[in-house]
Amino acid sequence: MEHLPHSHSAEFALIAQLIVEPKSWPIVDGQITKDDFYVPANAAVFELVEAMLKRGVYVWPASVVEAMAHTQFKFDNPKQTVQDIMDIGVGGDLNGAMWLIKHLKQRRMMIVYSKMMNEAAAKGDETAMLAAQKLLAESSVGFTTKKPEDALEQMQAALKQAQEPERMLQTGLKAWDEAFGGLARGARYVIAGRGGAGKTALALNMLWNVAKQGKKVRHVFFEGTESEVWHRIMARETRGPVI
């Protein structure tokens, strides 16, 4: 996938976000330019979609792909590029294109702060780790709340939710449930850590246990497509490449 940096052998990988029964999708505010993107193709799509919206053009996958053919940027595979961006979004819907574009910058900062946190932890620098952790928490505020809150207020709110069992979904994982009270409805969880730490396994186990209770997790984001995640899991199980 081109929209996020791969990190199969790196110390850091931001793998999964669990979003449990979200009630709303707040807009992430801020001025964003094409320079906020890792990949030239995504930057070009950003400029294109922004121009379409300014002209009042209805943005949807086919209209974007068609418009891509009339730009100076030469896309190798327009349909796949649009699909890659849709994969990042909520429900694969490009109608909220500006939300997705702003979402990309927010995720980029989360990746940077998570990497800082993990590097500090590896060096045993607790002060730097906590500082990076605070930045990571604050960078997620736009996703988890409707009003501005600092990281401490969010954590206090999470603890309060954990004290209301009827609001929580049990994951079946003892350590998690005892520490956090389960998964809060309407909450988003970011699982970050070094490569191979078991983030994907943790996320999938929690999803499975929630599903067995007849509950729903509305959206899950992985660092690759579903097929890439599946291949990684199978390759790990077989200790070899999956053809």
C-alpha positions as CSV (number, residue, x, y, z in Angstrom):
1,M,0.0,0.0,0.0
2,E,1.3,3.4,-0.9
3,H,-0.6,5.6,1.6
4,L,1.3,4.5,4.7
5,P,5.0,3.7,5.2
6,H,5.6,0.0,5.5
7,S,7.4,-1.2,8.6
8,H,7.5,-5.0,8.5
9,S,11.0,-5.1,10.0
10,A,11.2,-1.7,11.6
11,E,10.9,-1.1,15.3
12,F,7.6,0.7,14.9
13,A,4.3,-0.2,13.2
14,L,1.0,1.5,13.7
15,I,-1.3,-1.4,12.9
16,A,-4.8,-1.1,14.1
17,Q,-7.5,1.1,15.3
18,L,-10.7,-0.2,16.8
19,I,-13.7,1.9,16.5
20,V,-16.7,0.6,18.5
21,E,-20.1,1.8,17.5
22,P,-19.1,5.4,16.7
23,K,-21.9,8.0,17.0
24,S,-20.2,10.6,14.9
25,W,-17.2,11.4,12.7
26,P,-15.9,14.8,13.7
27,I,-14.1,16.9,11.1
28,V,-10.4,17.4,11.7
29,D,-9.7,21.1,11.3
30,G,-6.5,22.7,9.9
31,Q,-4.9,24.0,6.8
32,I,-3.5,21.1,4.7
33,T,-1.4,21.2,1.5
34,K,-0.1,18.6,-0.9
35,D,3.2,18.7,1.0
36,D,1.5,16.9,3.9
37,F,1.4,13.6,2.0
38,Y,4.1,10.9,1.7
39,V,3.2,9.9,-1.9
40,P,3.1,12.2,-4.9
41,A,0.0,10.4,-6.3
42,N,-1.9,11.0,-3.1
43,A,-0.8,14.7,-3.1
44,A,-2.1,15.0,-6.7
45,V,-5.4,13.4,-5.7
46,F,-5.6,15.9,-2.8
47,E,-5.2,18.9,-5.2
48,L,-7.7,17.4,-7.6
49,V,-10.4,16.7,-5.0
50,E,-9.9,20.1,-3.4
51,A,-10.4,21.8,-6.8
52,M,-13.5,19.7,-7.6
53,L,-15.1,20.6,-4.3
54,K,-14.3,24.3,-4.8
55,R,-16.1,24.1,-8.2
56,G,-19.1,22.4,-6.5
57,V,-18.5,19.1,-8.3
58,Y,-20.0,16.0,-6.5
59,V,-17.0,13.9,-5.5
60,W,-17.3,10.2,-5.8
61,P,-14.9,7.4,-7.0
62,A,-15.8,7.4,-10.7
63,S,-15.8,11.2,-10.9
64,V,-12.4,11.4,-9.3
65,V,-11.0,8.6,-11.6
66,E,-12.4,10.4,-14.6
67,A,-10.9,13.8,-13.6
68,M,-7.5,12.1,-12.9
69,A,-7.2,11.5,-16.7
70,H,-7.2,15.2,-17.4
71,T,-4.5,16.3,-15.0
72,Q,-0.8,16.9,-15.6
73,F,0.2,14.2,-13.1
74,K,0.5,10.8,-14.7
75,F,-1.1,8.1,-12.5
76,D,0.1,4.5,-13.0
77,N,-3.3,3.1,-11.9
78,P,-6.0,5.8,-11.2
79,K,-8.6,3.3,-10.0
80,Q,-6.1,1.6,-7.5
81,T,-4.9,5.0,-6.2
82,V,-8.5,6.1,-5.5
83,Q,-9.2,2.7,-3.9
84,D,-6.1,3.0,-1.7
85,I,-7.4,6.4,-0.4
86,M,-10.9,4.9,0.1
87,D,-9.3,2.0,2.2
88,I,-8.1,4.6,4.7
89,G,-11.6,6.1,5.1
90,V,-14.7,5.2,7.0
91,G,-16.7,2.5,5.2
92,G,-14.6,3.0,2.0
93,D,-16.7,6.1,1.1
94,L,-15.0,8.8,-1.0
95,N,-18.0,11.2,-0.7
96,G,-16.3,12.4,2.5
97,A,-13.1,13.1,0.5
98,M,-12.1,16.2,2.5
99,W,-12.5,14.3,5.7
100,L,-10.3,11.5,4.4
101,I,-7.7,14.1,3.2
102,K,-7.6,15.7,6.7
103,H,-7.6,12.3,8.2
104,L,-4.4,11.4,6.3
105,K,-2.5,14.3,7.9
106,Q,-3.8,13.4,11.4
107,R,-2.7,9.8,10.9
108,R,0.7,11.0,9.8
109,M,1.3,12.9,13.0
110,M,0.1,9.9,15.0
111,I,2.7,7.8,13.3
112,V,5.5,10.3,14.0
113,Y,4.5,10.6,17.7
114,S,4.1,6.8,18.1
115,K,7.6,6.3,16.6
116,M,9.0,8.9,19.0
117,M,7.3,7.1,21.9
118,N,8.7,3.7,20.9
119,E,12.2,5.0,20.3
120,A,12.2,6.6,23.7
121,A,11.0,3.4,25.4
122,A,13.7,1.4,23.7
123,K,16.3,3.8,25.1
124,G,14.7,3.6,28.6
125,D,14.1,7.4,28.5
126,E,10.8,7.6,30.5
127,T,10.6,11.4,30.4
128,A,10.8,11.5,26.5
129,M,8.4,8.5,26.3
130,L,5.7,10.2,28.4
131,A,6.2,13.5,26.5
132,A,5.7,11.6,23.1
133,Q,2.8,9.7,24.6
134,K,1.1,13.0,25.6
135,L,1.5,14.3,22.0
136,L,0.1,11.1,20.6
137,A,-3.0,11.3,22.9
138,E,-3.5,14.9,22.0
139,S,-3.2,14.2,18.3
140,S,-6.2,11.8,18.6
141,V,-8.5,14.3,20.3
142,G,-10.1,15.3,17.0
143,F,-11.1,11.7,16.4
144,T,-12.5,10.9,19.8
145,T,-14.3,14.0,21.0
146,K,-16.7,16.6,19.8
147,K,-15.2,19.4,21.9
148,P,-11.5,20.2,22.7
149,E,-10.1,18.2,25.5
150,D,-6.6,17.5,26.7
151,A,-5.1,14.1,27.1
152,L,-5.7,14.0,30.8
153,E,-9.4,14.8,30.5
154,Q,-9.8,12.0,27.9
155,M,-8.1,9.5,30.2
156,Q,-10.4,10.5,33.0
157,A,-13.4,10.2,30.8
158,A,-12.2,6.7,29.8
159,L,-11.8,5.7,33.4
160,K,-15.3,7.0,34.2
161,Q,-16.7,4.9,31.3
162,A,-15.0,1.9,32.6
163,Q,-16.8,2.3,35.9
164,E,-20.1,2.0,34.0
165,P,-20.2,-1.7,33.0
166,E,-23.3,-1.3,30.9
167,R,-21.4,1.0,28.6
168,M,-18.5,-1.5,28.1
169,L,-18.0,-4.5,25.9
170,Q,-15.8,-7.2,27.4
171,T,-13.0,-8.4,25.2
172,G,-12.4,-11.7,26.9
173,L,-8.7,-10.8,27.4
174,K,-8.2,-10.7,31.1
175,A,-5.4,-8.2,31.3
176,W,-7.1,-5.7,29.0
177,D,-10.5,-6.0,30.7
178,E,-9.1,-5.6,34.2
179,A,-7.0,-2.6,33.2
180,F,-9.5,-0.8,31.0
181,G,-12.9,-2.3,31.8
182,G,-13.3,-3.6,28.2
183,L,-14.0,-1.6,25.1
184,A,-16.1,1.6,25.5
185,R,-19.0,2.1,23.1
186,G,-18.2,5.0,20.8
187,A,-14.5,4.9,21.6
188,R,-11.5,4.6,19.3
189,Y,-8.4,2.6,20.3
190,V,-5.0,3.0,18.7
191,I,-2.6,0.0,19.2
192,A,1.0,1.0,18.6
193,G,4.3,-0.8,19.2
194,R,7.4,-2.3,17.5
195,G,7.1,-4.6,14.6
196,G,6.2,-8.2,15.6
197,A,4.9,-7.2,19.0
198,G,1.5,-8.8,18.4
199,K,-0.6,-5.7,17.7
200,T,-2.6,-7.4,14.9
201,A,-3.1,-10.5,16.9
202,L,-4.4,-8.4,19.9
203,A,-6.8,-6.5,17.7
204,L,-8.1,-9.6,16.0
205,N,-8.6,-11.4,19.3
206,M,-10.6,-8.6,20.7
207,L,-12.7,-8.3,17.6
208,W,-13.4,-12.0,17.7
209,N,-14.4,-12.0,21.4
210,V,-16.6,-9.0,20.9
211,A,-18.3,-10.7,17.9
212,K,-18.9,-13.8,19.9
213,Q,-21.0,-11.7,22.2
214,G,-23.2,-10.7,19.3
215,K,-21.8,-7.1,19.3
216,K,-20.5,-5.1,16.4
217,V,-17.2,-3.3,15.8
218,R,-18.1,-0.7,13.1
219,H,-14.7,-0.2,11.5
220,V,-11.1,-1.5,11.8
221,F,-8.1,0.0,10.1
222,F,-4.9,-2.0,9.5
223,E,-1.6,-0.9,8.0
224,G,-2.4,-2.7,4.8
225,T,-5.4,-4.0,3.0
226,E,-7.4,-6.9,4.4
227,S,-5.6,-9.3,2.0
228,E,-2.2,-8.0,3.1
229,V,-3.0,-8.5,6.7
230,W,-4.3,-12.0,6.0
231,H,-1.1,-12.9,4.1
232,R,1.0,-11.6,6.9
233,I,-0.9,-13.7,9.4
234,M,-0.7,-16.8,7.2
235,A,3.0,-16.3,6.5
236,R,3.6,-16.0,10.2
237,E,1.7,-19.2,10.9
238,T,3.5,-21.2,8.2
239,R,6.8,-19.5,8.9
240,G,7.2,-18.8,5.2
241,P,5.9,-16.8,2.2
242,V,2.3,-17.2,1.2
243,I,2.1,-17.5,-2.6
